[in-house]
Amino acid sequence: MQERARATRRSLLEAAACLFAQQGYAGTSVNDICARSGRTSGSVYFHYTNKEGIALAVVRDGFATWHGLATRYGDRTVPPLERLVALSYEIARALSEDPLTRAGARLWAERDTINVRLPDPFVLWTTAATRLLAQARSSGQLAAHVRPAPTARTLVRAFFGFCATTEALEGPHALTGRLADWWNLTLPSLQRDARPVPTGPGPADRP
């Protein structure tokens, strides 16, 4: 029974994530989720109470995978700014391809229309970026004027704004292709000695 319940919850969660990503919160009904998942409304209300509960579960589930993603970039044999760039490509890929990540981002953007408090996705990324920038400063790679914490805060906000605007204008699959343009503008202002911008995930592909 427990395995069946987990399977039901997962199917509802995945169906809701796809619909929220495509249609938004207001454009998705419980009946839509039931139809897509093949489950009854009774299953929805048993596992999630209401639509707000499903939205919260989608955001939490999507964000739960992000901590593991951030910790993959702890290899100190790779220069920290290179890891920062590579991490941004991983995030952009998730925002363009992963339904839970896409749904979480859209739901957070629509949070004022949802009668439940959603977790802040930017705290994790600001912390990760601050850590990488601090490592870059310790290793002598960071420009003297760059302060890790405020710079990380600005970078994260600018990055997610860039992703949202690019998707709105060109569609989600344009994100990774346009990201090199963003880094070509941004990275030289961070580096003590400007170098070419890596154009892919990098460390994530390494064993």
C-alpha positions in Angstrom: 0.0 0.0 0.0 2.8 2.4 0.8 4.4 1.8 -2.6 1.1 2.4 -4.3 0.6 5.6 -2.3 4.0 6.8 -3.3 3.3 6.0 -7.0 0.0 8.0 -6.8 1.7 11.0 -5.2 4.4 10.9 -7.8 2.0 10.7 -10.7 0.0 13.6 -9.3 3.1 15.7 -8.7 4.5 15.1 -12.2 1.2 15.8 -13.9 0.8 19.0 -11.9 4.3 20.1 -12.6 3.8 19.7 -16.4 0.6 21.7 -16.3 1.9 24.4 -14.0 4.9 24.9 -16.2 2.8 25.1 -19.4 -0.4 26.9 -18.1 0.6 28.5 -14.9 -1.2 28.2 -11.5 -4.4 30.0 -12.4 -4.7 28.2 -15.7 -4.5 24.8 -14.1 -7.4 23.1 -12.2 -7.6 20.1 -10.0 -9.6 18.4 -12.8 -6.8 19.1 -15.2 -4.3 17.4 -12.9 -6.7 14.4 -12.5 -7.1 14.1 -16.2 -3.4 14.3 -17.0 -2.4 11.9 -14.2 -5.3 9.4 -14.7 -6.1 9.7 -11.0 -9.4 10.8 -9.3 -10.1 14.0 -7.5 -10.3 11.9 -4.3 -6.7 11.0 -4.7 -5.7 14.6 -5.1 -7.5 15.7 -1.9 -6.3 12.7 0.0 -2.6 13.4 -0.8 -2.5 17.2 -1.1 -5.6 18.7 0.5 -6.0 21.4 -2.3 -4.4 22.9 -5.3 -2.2 25.2 -3.1 -0.9 22.1 -1.4 0.0 20.6 -4.8 1.8 23.8 -5.9 3.8 23.8 -2.6 4.8 20.2 -3.1 5.9 20.8 -6.7 8.1 23.8 -5.6 9.6 21.9 -2.7 10.3 18.8 -4.8 11.9 20.8 -7.5 14.1 22.8 -5.2 15.0 19.7 -3.2 17.1 18.6 -6.2 19.0 21.9 -6.4 21.1 21.4 -3.3 22.6 18.2 -4.8 23.3 20.2 -8.0 25.1 22.9 -6.1 27.2 20.5 -4.1 28.5 18.9 -7.3 30.6 22.0 -7.9 32.8 21.6 -4.8 35.8 20.1 -6.6 38.6 22.5 -5.7 40.9 21.1 -8.4 38.7 23.1 -10.8 39.0 27.0 -10.7 36.1 28.4 -8.8 35.0 30.9 -11.5 34.9 28.0 -14.0 32.7 26.1 -11.6 30.4 29.1 -11.2 30.0 29.3 -15.0 29.5 25.6 -15.3 26.9 25.6 -12.5 24.9 28.4 -14.3 24.7 26.1 -17.4 23.3 23.3 -15.3 20.7 25.6 -13.8 19.8 26.9 -17.3 19.5 23.4 -18.6 17.1 22.5 -15.7 15.1 25.6 -16.3 14.7 24.7 -20.0 14.2 21.0 -19.8 13.1 19.7 -16.3 9.4 20.0 -15.7 9.6 20.3 -11.9 12.3 23.0 -12.1 10.3 24.9 -14.8 7.1 24.6 -12.7 8.8 25.7 -9.6 10.2 28.8 -11.3 6.9 29.7 -12.8 4.9 29.1 -9.6 7.4 31.2 -7.6 7.0 34.0 -10.2 3.2 33.7 -9.7 3.4 33.4 -5.9 1.2 36.4 -5.3 -1.7 34.5 -6.8 -1.2 31.4 -4.6 -2.6 31.4 -1.1 0.4 29.6 0.4 4.0 30.7 1.2 6.5 29.3 -1.3 10.1 28.8 -0.4 12.7 31.3 -1.7 14.8 29.6 -4.4 17.5 32.3 -4.5 19.0 31.8 -1.0 20.7 28.5 -2.0 22.1 30.0 -5.2 23.3 33.2 -3.5 25.1 31.1 -0.9 26.7 28.9 -3.5 27.8 31.8 -5.6 29.2 33.6 -2.6 31.2 30.5 -1.6 32.6 30.2 -5.2 33.5 33.9 -5.4 35.2 33.7 -2.0 37.3 30.8 -3.2 38.2 32.8 -6.3 39.3 35.7 -4.1 41.4 33.3 -1.9 43.1 31.8 -5.0 43.8 35.3 -6.4 41.4 35.0 -9.4 39.0 37.6 -8.4 39.3 41.3 -9.3 40.3 43.4 -6.3 37.1 45.5 -6.3 34.7 42.5 -6.2 33.1 41.6 -2.8 31.8 38.0 -2.8 28.5 38.4 -0.9 27.0 41.5 -2.6 28.3 40.4 -6.0 26.7 37.0 -5.6 23.4 38.5 -4.7 23.5 40.7 -7.8 24.7 37.9 -10.1 22.0 35.5 -9.0 19.3 38.1 -9.6 20.7 39.2 -12.9 21.1 35.6 -14.0 17.5 34.6 -13.3 16.2 37.8 -14.8 18.3 37.0 -18.0 16.8 33.5 -18.1 13.2 34.7 -17.6 13.6 37.3 -20.3 15.3 35.0 -22.8 12.6 32.4 -22.4 9.9 34.9 -22.8 11.4 36.3 -26.0 12.9 33.1 -27.6 11.6 30.1 -25.7 13.2 27.9 -23.1 15.5 26.0 -25.4 17.4 29.3 -26.2 18.7 29.6 -22.7 21.9 27.6 -22.8 22.8 29.0 -26.2 22.4 32.6 -25.0 24.2 32.1 -21.8 27.7 32.6 -23.3 26.6 36.1 -24.3 25.7 36.9 -20.7 29.0 35.5 -19.3 31.1 37.3 -22.0 29.7 40.5 -20.6 29.8 39.6 -16.9 32.8 37.4 -16.3 35.6 39.9 -17.3 34.3 42.3 -14.6 34.9 39.5 -12.0 38.3 38.2 -13.1 41.6 39.7 -12.1 42.9 38.5 -15.4 40.2 38.2 -18.1 40.1 34.8 -19.8 37.8 33.2 -22.4 34.4 32.2 -21.1 33.7 28.4 -20.9 30.7 27.5 -23.0 29.3 24.4 -21.3 28.7 22.6 -18.0 32.4 21.6 -17.7 32.9 19.9 -14.2 29.4 18.3 -14.3 30.6 16.1 -17.2 33.7 14.9 -15.4 33.8 11.6 -13.6 
